[in-house]
Each structure stands twice: as structure tokens, then as C-alpha cells.
Amino acid sequence: MTTPLETAENRETLRRVAIDPVSRVEGHGKVTLLLDEHDRVCEARLHIVEFRGFEVFIQGRPYWEVPVMVQRLCGICPVSHHLAASKALDRVAGAARVSATAQKMRRLMHYGQILQSHALHFFHLSAPDLLFGFDSEAGRRNIVGLAGAHPDIARQGVLLRKFGQEVIRATAGKRIHGTGAIPGGVNRHLTRADRDLLKADIAQVVDWSRAAVELIKRLHRSDPDLYDQFGAFRCGIMSLVRGDGAMDLYDGELRFRDADGAITLDRVPDQDYRGVIGEEVKPWTYMKFPYRLDQGPERGWYKVGPLARVQNCDFIPTPFAEAERREFVDHGRGGLVHATLGYHWARMVEMLHAAEVIRELLDDPALLEGELCVDGPRAREGVGIIEAPRGTLIHHYQVDDDDLVSMCNLIVSTTHNNQAMNSAIRAVASRYLDGRELTEGLLNHIEVAIRAFDPCLSCATHALGKMPLEIELCDPDGALLDRAVRD
């Protein structure tokens, strides 16, 4: 997206304001604003300033190590990377279809991840803004302040996340960085003790999830102008959808809609994503910009995540969440909901859906017994796509004759949302900051817009081209002898 400033000649005459770091998000990022002499916002950009390089240093490792290694991308959504890698490498291991037991264990693990991550984001990271106000005292806008003012809400948030982590522990072996999924299947059954432990609490978890949906709906009703217009911008959406059009956060095919809600591309198989999605690079951030190849980088960007998924599917296959989805869709009055704060409402609908799916799965005997792992004709390449809490996650690997990874490409949820997040902060900056004296509360409006996407900035930074590097050679007294720069 081109802004007027990008064609201006006198950038150096503008005042620069930085929000560094962006708070209450996973990873490290900053926002820069460029203001003219009248405090009008000429440019607002989100910069990802950390560099990880997972796509490169995973090369040369045996493919069976990858599902465990890639979890180190993130401590918040490691399960998503664990499962996306496992799905991609199922094909390399010769398991085009895993067993029913493996499929259901992975689903249980994944929906536990959705539940705990959505609870963490809403209650710990975003609720302080929503309940206290964007301009409220900065020292109060945190989980401690929330616990003091709304102890029941804070307690439910903590316990919902705890339950999701227990689901992960029971299926993956550990709450963080587990080993339950492997190429070709899984390496454990659910124990009867863990099943009974989870079943004892699941009814309460469903009730708390329903209460969370009611909470965000009350907030929307209390200030509809804010919730319907804050950071609003129009663009297309993308997500996985099951073959019958249902929401499926573990598997499916890619579907795209345009900004008016019309389906423009449907039933794209996971292995064919490269024929549909390209990635653009810009010099001011380490995060790439995905786009639809048939529309080009200027028009082909889109958003992913809860706001996209709830509106992209035809129905949600659990009763409580489906009733809530219909109400959410009706809120759009025949079109897509484009308001950035709508992410929170959609996120709570998904959390409720995850709780309902977990309740159903816990009654399935295949979790307790059955074939764990299968194999078949080997392959040299595989793609795994999953709907992570933050949106569509793509893992793509190629393996050589020695079973070592020769190529890795990751397009994570936050990367898909890169242009959308930049569009949101520009919309907020133009409406709330333009021509005003900047205060902490006004700058927090920018962070509120970013947090609505629940970005995982550390997941989104990978290798592309050559990393900028500056080397200086000094003598023992500190005098500069030589300097080399690669940019």
C-alpha cells in the first residue's frame, strides 16, 4: 500500500515518533509515526526488528527432528508449529493419511492450544484495554489491575488457559514444547486418568467460554461506534475450510473471499499453496508481505485469523459456537465485519468452539487405543497447513536422499496479517492521532489495534536474502581502522 509520504521528497523534515517496543504482544516490534509541523500523521508503519532465521538453520537436520525443533519459534503457540510440521512431514514419512487415533490425538492437542492461547490473549493481554479504556492509567492496564477490579473475570481467564495447557500436557507430553506428534502419527495414547481429569472440568470450561462470548458482546453493545469503526479497513480474507464448508481449525482447503464477502477462490489443496500465494519483501521490516499471485502485491493482500475464519466458513460444527457465529455474521448486516476490534468477538466464538470440540473428543475411545503411526511410499516434499490461534500457518519442507531437510519455507499467521496490521494502525493514526498532541493514551490506541490481531512477532521473522550487517575494526585505543557494511 502506497502512502502519500512514500513519494514525497522531504522525509527528513518530518518529526519521528516511535512506539518501541510494542507491549503486550509476543515478540519484539516497534511502530514509527512521521508527523508534519501540524502534527498530522504522514506515515505509520509496524516494524519487526528481531531476526531469527529458522528457515535457514533448520536445513541439514534430519526431518524427524523438525516437529520438535520448530516449536522453539514461540513459547505461546509451539503446538501449532509442532502440528504443522508433523502434517507436512507425514508425506515424507509415507503417511498420506494418519490413523484415526493419531488424527484425534492431534486434534485434541490442537484445540487445547486454541483454547489456552485465546484465553491468554483476551484475558491477559487485551481485556485491560477493553475494560478500563484505551486512555486509562498505564500502570493499571495489565492482568494485575484486571484481577483487582474484575477478580471473577481474571480468575476465569487464568483457569481457562490452565485447562488448555492440561490438554496439551496430556496429548503432547509437556505443556510447552511437547513431543506427542511425529511424522506419520503420534507417539502416545491419552491415558484414562488424564481423560477422566479433563472430563471432570470440561462442562465448566464450556460455561466459562460462553460467558466470555457474552462479555465481549456486552462491550460491543456498550459502545457500537467504537467497536464497529476502530481501525476498520476493507480487504479480503483467507482461511482453511472443511470440504462441506464447515470451520475446521486442524485441516481443510484454502478459501478466499473478497472485501464484499464473495468467494473468489475455493478448495485450494494445501500442497498447491505456492501456485496461489506469493511473498513480497520491503526494506523496513524483517517480516514479509504475502499476497495472492493472481492479484499482485498491491491488491492481493488479505487478513487471516478469527475474524476471517468465523466469516469464511459456512457453519461451525458445534451448537453453541454456531449460534454465536450467526449472531456475529448478522452484525455485519449482509457484509463482512471489517472492524479490527471484531477480532476479539470472533476469537471468543472460536474459544467456545474449541471447548465444545474438546468435550466431544474426550468421549472418543480411539484416543485410548488404536494404531499410533503408519508409513508407506516415501516422498521428498510435503506441505502442512493448520489454523493456528492467530491464523493460517503454512510449513513447507523438502528432504534430500539422506533424509536431511534441504529447504524450509514458513508463512506464519502474523506474516499473512502484515499488510492488514499496517492498514489498521494507519486507520487508527489518521482518526485518533492526526493533528493532536501525542499522549501515552493516544499512542496506546495504536498498540490496541496491533494487539487485536494477537500477533506473534517472533514467529514471523525468518530468513530472506542477506541480513544487513555492519562490521567495524578498531585498534586497542578504540580508533576506527576499517569498516564494512552489507545492506
ChimeraX attribute file (.defattr): number of C-alpha atoms within 10 A of each C-alpha:
attribute: neighborCount
match mode: 1-to-1
recipient: residues
	/A:1	10
	/A:2	8
	/A:3	11
	/A:4	8
	/A:5	13
	/A:6	12
	/A:7	9
	/A:8	9
	/A:9	8
	/A:10	9
	/A:11	16
	/A:12	8
	/A:13	11
	/A:14	17
	/A:15	15
	/A:16	15
	/A:17	14
	/A:18	15
	/A:19	17
	/A:20	13
	/A:21	15
	/A:22	21
	/A:23	17
	/A:24	19
	/A:25	21
	/A:26	20
	/A:27	20
	/A:28	19
	/A:29	21
	/A:30	17
	/A:31	21
	/A:32	15
	/A:33	22
	/A:34	20
	/A:35	21
	/A:36	16
	/A:37	10
	/A:38	10
	/A:39	16
	/A:40	19
	/A:41	24
	/A:42	21
	/A:43	22
	/A:44	25
	/A:45	20
	/A:46	25
	/A:47	21
	/A:48	21
	/A:49	18
	/A:50	17
	/A:51	18
	/A:52	15
	/A:53	15
	/A:54	19
	/A:55	19
	/A:56	16
	/A:57	12
	/A:58	19
	/A:59	18
	/A:60	15
	/A:61	16
	/A:62	15
	/A:63	25
	/A:64	20
	/A:65	16
	/A:66	22
	/A:67	28
	/A:68	21
	/A:69	19
	/A:70	23
	/A:71	23
	/A:72	18
	/A:73	20
	/A:74	20
	/A:75	16
	/A:76	20
	/A:77	24
	/A:78	23
	/A:79	32
	/A:80	30
	/A:81	30
	/A:82	27
	/A:83	29
	/A:84	27
	/A:85	34
	/A:86	29
	/A:87	31
	/A:88	26
	/A:89	32
	/A:90	29
	/A:91	24
	/A:92	27
	/A:93	25
	/A:94	18
	/A:95	21
	/A:96	20
	/A:97	16
	/A:98	22
	/A:99	19
	/A:100	16
	/A:101	24
	/A:102	27
	/A:103	18
	/A:104	19
	/A:105	28
	/A:106	26
	/A:107	22
	/A:108	28
	/A:109	25
	/A:110	29
	/A:111	29
	/A:112	29
	/A:113	29
	/A:114	30
	/A:115	29
	/A:116	27
	/A:117	23
	/A:118	27
	/A:119	25
	/A:120	19
	/A:121	25
	/A:122	22
	/A:123	24
	/A:124	21
	/A:125	22
	/A:126	21
	/A:127	22
	/A:128	24
	/A:129	21
	/A:130	18
	/A:131	16
	/A:132	17
	/A:133	13
	/A:134	20
	/A:135	15
	/A:136	15
	/A:137	11
	/A:138	15
	/A:139	8
	/A:140	15
	/A:141	23
	/A:142	18
	/A:143	20
	/A:144	15
	/A:145	16
	/A:146	22
	/A:147	17
	/A:148	11
	/A:149	15
	/A:150	14
	/A:151	14
	/A:152	12
	/A:153	17
	/A:154	20
	/A:155	13
	/A:156	19
	/A:157	25
	/A:158	17
	/A:159	15
	/A:160	28
	/A:161	23
	/A:162	18
	/A:163	20
	/A:164	28
	/A:165	22
	/A:166	22
	/A:167	27
	/A:168	26
	/A:169	20
	/A:170	25
	/A:171	29
	/A:172	27
	/A:173	18
	/A:174	15
	/A:175	19
	/A:176	18
	/A:177	24
	/A:178	19
	/A:179	21
	/A:180	26
	/A:181	29
	/A:182	24
	/A:183	27
	/A:184	27
	/A:185	28
	/A:186	25
	/A:187	18
	/A:188	22
	/A:189	20
	/A:190	21
	/A:191	14
	/A:192	12
	/A:193	10
	/A:194	16
	/A:195	17
	/A:196	12
	/A:197	14
	/A:198	20
	/A:199	16
	/A:200	11
	/A:201	12
	/A:202	19
	/A:203	14
	/A:204	14
	/A:205	25
	/A:206	22
	/A:207	12
	/A:208	20
	/A:209	28
	/A:210	20
	/A:211	16
	/A:212	24
	/A:213	21
	/A:214	16
	/A:215	15
	/A:216	23
	/A:217	18
	/A:218	12
	/A:219	15
	/A:220	19
	/A:221	11
	/A:222	11
	/A:223	10
	/A:224	12
	/A:225	10
	/A:226	15
	/A:227	19
	/A:228	18
	/A:229	17
	/A:230	23
	/A:231	29
	/A:232	22
	/A:233	17
	/A:234	17
	/A:235	20
	/A:236	23
	/A:237	25
	/A:238	26
	/A:239	29
	/A:240	33
	/A:241	27
	/A:242	19
	/A:243	12
	/A:244	10
	/A:245	18
	/A:246	19
	/A:247	27
	/A:248	21
	/A:249	24
	/A:250	22
	/A:251	19
	/A:252	23
	/A:253	21
	/A:254	21
	/A:255	22
	/A:256	25
	/A:257	21
	/A:258	17
	/A:259	17
	/A:260	14
	/A:261	17
	/A:262	13
	/A:263	15
	/A:264	10
	/A:265	13
	/A:266	14
	/A:267	15
	/A:268	17
	/A:269	14
	/A:270	21
	/A:271	16
	/A:272	12
	/A:273	17
	/A:274	13
	/A:275	11
	/A:276	14
	/A:277	19
	/A:278	18
	/A:279	18
	/A:280	11
	/A:281	13
	/A:282	9
	/A:283	8
	/A:284	11
	/A:285	18
	/A:286	21
	/A:287	30
	/A:288	25
	/A:289	22
	/A:290	24
	/A:291	22
	/A:292	20
	/A:293	16
	/A:294	12
	/A:295	12
	/A:296	15
	/A:297	18
	/A:298	11
	/A:299	14
	/A:300	17
	/A:301	26
	/A:302	24
	/A:303	29
	/A:304	27
	/A:305	26
	/A:306	29
	/A:307	29
	/A:308	25
	/A:309	28
	/A:310	27
	/A:311	24
	/A:312	25
	/A:313	19
	/A:314	17
	/A:315	21
	/A:316	22
	/A:317	15
	/A:318	17
	/A:319	13
	/A:320	16
	/A:321	26
	/A:322	20
	/A:323	13
	/A:324	24
	/A:325	23
	/A:326	15
	/A:327	12
	/A:328	21
	/A:329	16
	/A:330	13
	/A:331	13
	/A:332	14
	/A:333	9
	/A:334	10
	/A:335	14
	/A:336	25
	/A:337	26
	/A:338	23
	/A:339	19
	/A:340	26
	/A:341	26
	/A:342	24
	/A:343	21
	/A:344	27
	/A:345	25
	/A:346	25
	/A:347	31
	/A:348	27
	/A:349	29
	/A:350	30
	/A:351	31
	/A:352	30
	/A:353	28
	/A:354	28
	/A:355	28
	/A:356	22
	/A:357	18
	/A:358	25
	/A:359	19
	/A:360	14
	/A:361	17
	/A:362	21
	/A:363	13
	/A:364	12
	/A:365	13
	/A:366	19
	/A:367	25
	/A:368	16
	/A:369	13
	/A:370	13
	/A:371	16
	/A:372	21
	/A:373	20
	/A:374	18
	/A:375	17
	/A:376	14
	/A:377	10
	/A:378	13
	/A:379	17
	/A:380	18
	/A:381	20
	/A:382	22
	/A:383	27
	/A:384	23
	/A:385	31
	/A:386	28
	/A:387	28
	/A:388	27
	/A:389	28
	/A:390	25
	/A:391	28
	/A:392	28
	/A:393	26
	/A:394	24
	/A:395	26
	/A:396	24
	/A:397	23
	/A:398	21
	/A:399	22
	/A:400	15
	/A:401	8
	/A:402	11
	/A:403	16
	/A:404	19
	/A:405	24
	/A:406	20
	/A:407	16
	/A:408	17
	/A:409	16
	/A:410	23
	/A:411	23
	/A:412	27
	/A:413	27
	/A:414	29
	/A:415	27
	/A:416	28
	/A:417	25
	/A:418	24
	/A:419	23
	/A:420	24
	/A:421	24
	/A:422	18
	/A:423	22
	/A:424	26
	/A:425	27
	/A:426	25
	/A:427	20
	/A:428	25
	/A:429	24
	/A:430	17
	/A:431	13
	/A:432	17
	/A:433	22
	/A:434	17
	/A:435	16
	/A:436	12
	/A:437	10
	/A:438	13
	/A:439	10
	/A:440	13
	/A:441	15
	/A:442	17
	/A:443	21
	/A:444	19
	/A:445	22
	/A:446	25
	/A:447	23
	/A:448	26
	/A:449	24
	/A:450	25
	/A:451	26
	/A:452	22
	/A:453	30
	/A:454	28
	/A:455	25
	/A:456	24
	/A:457	25
	/A:458	23
	/A:459	29
	/A:460	26
	/A:461	28
	/A:462	21
	/A:463	18
	/A:464	13
	/A:465	6
	/A:466	8
	/A:467	11
	/A:468	8
	/A:469	9
	/A:470	9
	/A:471	10
	/A:472	10
	/A:473	12
	/A:474	12
	/A:475	9
	/A:476	7
	/A:477	6
	/A:478	8
	/A:479	9
	/A:480	11
	/A:481	9
	/A:482	10
	/A:483	10
	/A:484	9
	/A:485	9
	/A:486	9
	/A:487	8
